[in-house]
Amino acid sequence: MVKYPNAASGIKKVFLAKIIGVIGVPLAFIPGIGALLLMTCTVAATIFNVWGILEASKDHNGYQTALVFTVADLIFSIVDTFIDNNAISSVLSFAGNVMNIAVLYYICKSTGDLLRDVKTTGLQIRATMCGM
């Protein structure tokens, strides 16, 4: 029995997104189609990442905060693509890195909260079974 099915499924999608992103890097070195494969993996990884965090946010508010930071990072990345000014591009890149750290923090914190709750529930069930 999964107590938090949305979070479990969402975190699996986030993990899959990271795997897809890693797979895209060596594919980039294939002559002729490498850039296309890398772009495809990057887009797929982004979709799975947002989808997973969105799904997990149904079980814990911390994932909603992570989703906001993820969307902010996407906006910074898109704007950075169209900026020619190196100074502004550096600021946007730095802001994106800060957003990534915030996303990682909130995903880990929220997952820890849910795991703590599952562990507590498991202990309560065992105590009940032992007659306590």
PAZAPA-4460 file (N, C-alpha, C; in steps of 0.05 Angstrom, whole numbers, plus 32768, in hexadecimal, padded with zeros to 4 digits):
% residues 132
    n_x    n_y    n_z   ca_x   ca_y   ca_z    c_x    c_y    c_z   seq   type   mol
   8011   7FE8   8000   8000   8000   8000   8012   8019   8000     1      M     A
   800D   802B   7FEE   801B   8044   7FEC   800A   805A   7FF8     2      V     A
   8014   8067   800D   8004   807B   801B   8003   8095   800A     3      K     A
   8018   809B   7FFC   8019   80B3   7FEC   801E   80AC   7FCE     4      Y     A
   8009   80A2   7FC0   800D   8098   7FA5   8016   80AE   7F91     5      P     A
   800C   80C7   7F94   8013   80DC   7F82   8030   80E4   7F85     6      N     A
   8039   80E6   7F9E   8055   80EC   7FA3   8068   80D6   7F99     7      A     A
   8060   80BD   7F9E   8071   80A7   7F95   8073   80A7   7F77     8      A     A
   805D   80AA   7F69   805D   80AA   7F4C   806C   80C3   7F41     9      S     A
   8068   80D9   7F4E   8075   80F2   7F45   8093   80F1   7F48    10      G     A
   809C   80E7   7F5E   80B9   80E5   7F63   80C6   80D2   7F4F    11      I     A
   80B7   80BD   7F48   80C2   80AA   7F33   80C5   80B9   7F19    12      K     A
   80B2   80CA   7F12   80B4   80D9   7EF9   80CC   80ED   7EFA    13      K     A
   80D0   80FA   7F11   80E7   810C   7F14   8101   80FD   7F11    14      V     A
   8102   80E5   7F1D   811A   80D4   7F1A   811E   80CC   7EFD    15      F     A
   8109   80C5   7EEF   810A   80BE   7ED3   8114   80D5   7EC3    16      L     A
   810B   80ED   7ECA   8114   8106   7EBC   8132   8109   7EBE    17      A     A
   813D   8104   7ED6   815A   8106   7EDA   8169   80F1   7EC9    18      K     A
   815E   80D9   7EC8   816B   80C4   7EB8   816B   80CC   7E9A    19      I     A
   8154   80D6   7E90   8152   80DE   7E74   8166   80F4   7E6E    20      I     A
   816A   8107   7E81   817D   811D   7E7D   8199   8112   7E7B    21      G     A
   81A0   80FE   7E8C   81BB   80F2   7E8B   81BF   80E3   7E71    22      V     A
   81AB   80D5   7E68   81AD   80C6   7E4F   81B2   80D8   7E37    23      I     A
   81A6   80F0   7E38   81A9   8103   7E22   81C6   810C   7E1D    24      G     A
   81D6   810D   7E32   81F1   8118   7E2F   8202   8107   7E1C    25      V     A
   8205   80EC   7E20   8215   80DD   7E0D   8209   80DC   7DF1    26      P     A
   81EE   80DE   7DF0   81E1   80DE   7DD5   81E8   80F7   7DC5    27      L     A
   81F0   810C   7DD3   81F7   8125   7DC6   8210   8122   7DB4    28      A     A
   8220   810E   7DBA   8238   810A   7DAA   8235   80F9   7D91    29      F     A
   821D   80F1   7D8B   8218   80E2   7D73   8218   80F5   7D5C    30      I     A
   8229   80F0   7D48   822C   8103   7D32   8211   8106   7D22    31      P     A
   820B   811E   7D1C   81F3   8124   7D0B   81DA   8128   7D1B    32      G     A
   81D3   8115   7D2D   81B9   8117   7D3B   81BD   811C   7D59    33      I     A
   81D5   811F   7D62   81DA   8122   7D7F   81CC   813A   7D8B    34      G     A
   81CC   8150   7D7D   81BF   8168   7D88   81A1   8164   7D8B    35      A     A
   8196   8157   7D77   8179   8152   7D77   8172   813F   7D8E    36      L     A
   8182   812A   7D91   817D   8117   7DA7   817F   8124   7DC2    37      L     A
   8194   8135   7DC6   8197   8143   7DDF   817F   8156   7DE4    38      L     A
   8177   8164   7DD0   8160   8176   7DD3   8147   8166   7DDA    39      M     A
   8143   8150   7DCD   812C   813F   7DD3   812C   8135   7DF0    40      T     A
   8143   812B   7DF9   8146   8122   7E14   8142   8138   7E28    41      C     A
   814C   8150   7E22   8148   8167   7E34   812B   816F   7E36    42      T     A
   811D   816F   7E20   8100   8176   7E21   80F1   8161   7E30    43      V     A
   80F7   8147   7E2A   80E9   8131   7E38   80EF   8132   7E56    44      A     A
   8108   8137   7E5E   810F   8138   7E7A   8100   814F   7E88    45      A     A
   80FE   8166   7E7A   80F1   817D   7E86   80D3   8177   7E8A    46      T     A
   80C7   816A   7E76   80AA   8163   7E79   80A6   814F   7E90    47      I     A
   80B6   813B   7E91   80B3   8127   7EA7   80B8   8133   7EC2    48      F     A
   80CC   8146   7EC4   80D2   8153   7EDD   80BA   8164   7EE7    49      N     A
   80AF   8174   7ED5   8099   8185   7EDD   8080   8174   7EE3    50      V     A
   807B   8160   7ED3   8064   814E   7ED6   8067   8140   7EF1    51      W     A
   807F   8136   7EF8   8083   8127   7F11   807F   8139   7F29    52      G     A
   808A   8151   7F28   8087   8163   7F3F   8069   816C   7F42    53      I     A
   805C   8171   7F2B   8040   8178   7F2C   802F   8161   7F38    54      L     A
   8035   8149   7F31   8027   8132   7F3C   802C   812F   7F5A    55      E     A
   8045   8131   7F62   804C   812E   7F7E   8040   8145   7F8F    56      A     A
   803B   815C   7F83   8031   8172   7F92   8014   816D   7F9D    57      S     A
   8007   8158   7F93   7FED   8151   7F9D   7FEE   8146   7FB9    58      K     A
   8005   813C   7FC1   8008   812F   7FDC   8016   8140   7FF1    59      D     A
   8025   8155   7FE8   8033   8166   7FFC   8038   8181   7FF0    60      H     A
   8034   8196   8000   8036   81B1   7FF7   8053   81B9   7FF0    61      N     A
   8067   81AB   7FFB   8083   81B1   7FF5   8089   81AC   7FD7    62      G     A
   807B   8199   7FCB   807F   8193   7FAF   8074   81AA   7F9E    63      Y     A
   805F   81B7   7FA8   8054   81CF   7F9A   8068   81E5   7F99    64      Q     A
   8076   81E9   7FAF   808C   81FD   7FB0   80A2   81F6   7F9C    65      T     A
   80A9   81DC   7F9C   80BD   81D3   7F89   80B4   81D8   7F6C    66      A     A
   809A   81D5   7F67   8090   81D9   7F4C   8092   81F7   7F44    67      L     A
   808D   8209   7F57   8090   8225   7F51   80AD   822C   7F4A    68      V     A
   80C0   8221   7F59   80DC   8226   7F53   80E4   8219   7F39    69      F     A
   80D8   8202   7F32   80DE   81F5   7F19   80D5   8206   7F01    70      T     A
   80BD   8211   7F03   80B2   8222   7EEE   80C3   823C   7EEC    71      V     A
   80CB   8247   7F03   80DC   825F   7F02   80F7   8259   7EF4    72      A     A
   8102   8241   7EFA   811B   8239   7EEC   8117   8236   7ECE    73      D     A
   8100   822B   7EC6   80FA   8228   7EA9   80F8   8244   7E9C    74      L     A
   80EB   8256   7EAA   80E8   8271   7E9F   8104   827F   7E9C    75      I     A
   8114   827C   7EB1   812F   8287   7EAF   813F   827B   7E98    76      F     A
   813D   8261   7E94   814B   8253   7E7F   8142   825D   7E63    77      S     A
   8128   825F   7E60   811D   8268   7E46   8126   8285   7E40    78      I     A
   8123   8296   7E54   812C   82B2   7E50   814A   82B4   7E4A    79      V     A
   8159   82A4   7E59   8176   82A3   7E55   817E   829B   7E38    80      D     A
   816E   828A   7E2C   8173   8282   7E10   8172   8299   7DFD    81      T     A
   8161   82AD   7E02   815D   82C3   7DF0   816E   82DC   7DF7    82      F     A
   817D   82DB   7E0C   818D   82F2   7E15   81A9   82F0   7E0A    83      I     A
   81B3   8306   7DFE   81CE   8306   7DF4   81E2   8313   7E08    84      D     A
   81D8   8321   7E1B   81E9   832F   7E2F   81F4   831A   7E42    85      N     A
   820F   8318   7E44   821C   8305   7E56   8216   8309   7E73    86      N     A
   8215   8322   7E7C   8210   8328   7E98   81F3   831F   7EA0    87      A     A
   81E0   8326   7E90   81C4   831E   7E95   81C2   82FF   7E94    88      I     A
   81CF   82F3   7E81   81CF   82D6   7E7D   81DA   82C9   7E96    89      S     A
   81F0   82D4   7EA1   81FC   82C9   7EB9   81EA   82CB   7ED1    90      S     A
   81DC   82E1   7ED4   81C9   82E5   7EEA   81B2   82D1   7EE7    91      V     A
   81A8   82CD   7ECF   8192   82BA   7ECB   819B   829D   7ED0    92      L     A
   81B3   8297   7EC9   81BE   827D   7ECE   81C2   8278   7EEC    93      S     A
   81CC   828C   7EFA   81CF   828A   7F17   81B3   8286   7F24    94      F     A
   81A0   8296   7F1B   8185   8294   7F26   8179   8278   7F21    95      A     A
   817E   826D   7F0A   8175   8252   7F03   8182   823D   7F15    96      G     A
   819C   8241   7F1B   81A9   822F   7F2E   819E   8230   7F4A    97      N     A
   8197   8248   7F53   818A   824B   7F6D   816F   823E   7F6D    98      V     A
   8160   8240   7F57   8146   8233   7F55   814A   8215   7F57    99      M     A
   815E   820A   7F49   8163   81ED   7F4A   8169   81E3   7F66   100      N     A
   8179   81F3   7F75   817F   81EC   7F91   8166   81EC   7FA1   101      I     A
   8155   8200   7F9D   813B   8202   7FAC   8129   81EA   7FA5   102      A     A
   8128   81E2   7F8C   8118   81CB   7F84   8122   81B2   7F92   103      V     A
   813C   81AE   7F91   8148   8197   7F9E   8141   8196   7FBC   104      L     A
   8144   81AD   7FC9   813E   81AF   7FE6   8121   81A8   7FEB   105      Y     A
   810E   81B4   7FDD   80F2   81AF   7FE3   80E9   8192   7FDC   106      Y     A
   80F5   8187   7FC7   80EE   816B   7FC1   80F9   8159   7FD7   107      I     A
   8111   815D   7FDF   811D   814C   7FF4   810E   8150   800F   108      C     A
   8108   8168   8016   80FA   816E   802F   80DE   8161   802E   109      K     A
   80D0   8165   8019   80B4   815A   8017   80B5   813C   8017   110      S     A
   80C7   8130   8009   80C9   8113   8009   80D0   8108   8024   111      T     A
   80E2   8116   8032   80E9   810F   804D   80D1   8110   8060   112      G     A
   80C1   8125   805D   80A9   8128   806E   8096   8111   8069   113      D     A
   8092   810A   8050   8080   80F4   8049   808B   80D9   8054   114      L     A
   80A5   80D5   8051   80B1   80BC   805B   80AF   80BA   8079   115      L     A
   80B3   80D0   8086   80B1   80D1   80A3   8094   80CA   80AC   116      R     A
   8081   80D4   809D   8065   80CE   80A3   805E   80B1   809E   117      D     A
   8069   80A5   8089   8064   8089   8083   8071   8078   8099   118      V     A
   8089   807F   80A1   8097   8070   80B6   8087   8072   80D0   119      K     A
   807D   8089   80D7   806D   808D   80F0   8054   807C   80EE   120      T     A
   8047   807C   80D7   802E   806C   80D3   8035   804E   80D6   121      T     A
   804B   8046   80CB   8053   802A   80CD   8058   8022   80EA   122      G     A
   8065   8034   80F9   8069   802E   8116   804F   802D   8125   123      L     A
   803C   803E   811E   8022   803D   812B   8013   8023   8125   124      Q     A
   8015   801A   810C   8008   8001   8105   8015   7FEA   8114   125      I     A
   802F   7FE9   8116   803D   7FD4   8125   8035   7FD5   8143   126      R     A
   8033   7FED   814E   802C   7FEF   816A   8010   7FE5   816E   127      A     A
   7FFE   7FEB   815C   7FE2   7FE2   815E   7FE1   7FC3   815D   128      T     A
   7FF1   7FB8   814B   7FF1   7F9B   8148   7FFC   7F8D   8160   129      M     A
   800E   7F9A   816F   801A   7F8F   8187   8009   7F93   81A0   130      C     A
   7FF2   7FA1   819C   7FE0   7FA5   81B3   7FE7   7FBE   81C3   131      G     A
   7FF7   7FD0   81B9   7FFE   7FE8   81C8   7FEA   7FFE   81C4   132      M     A
***
